[in-house]
Structures are given as C-alpha cells and as structure tokens.
Amino acid sequence: MPPALASAGFEGNRLVEIIRTAAPAIIVMGGAIQSTEVLKNRRNYSRADVTVKVTGHQR
C-alpha cells in the first residue's frame, strides 16, 4: 500500500468549503432556468405529431 498523502489544507477553510458547495448549486440552477424557458417556449399544441387516446376504468 502506498503511504498516506498529506492533506491539501482545505479542511477548516470555511471560504473554500462555501465556494465548493455554492458553485455546483449555481451551475445546476442556471441549467434549470434555461431548460424551463425552453420548455415554456415549446408549449405550442396547435400541431400535434402524435395523438394518444387514454381510457380509464374505475372499480
């Protein structure tokens, strides 16, 4: 087994931990906002490519 490597010194550094947590959250929120706008703009039901008939039965 290789010897244990020394820590990079990030533990206890609150600023680095906040950045490492906030950066991915901001990226995910940005993608969610963009995809929501794309879905809003696609809401054109005047010309359907496929028609689905759904029949339900209740017992």
C-alpha angles and dihedrals in degrees: 000000000000117000117263115271122235117257118259091231098248095121110102093014099122096189093055091047092051092049092047089053100040099045097063091042091054091048092051092047091050091053091047092052092049094048092047090055091048091052091048091053093049093058095113110130097168094098112039119192093196131026117205122197113205122192121187131193126200122204 
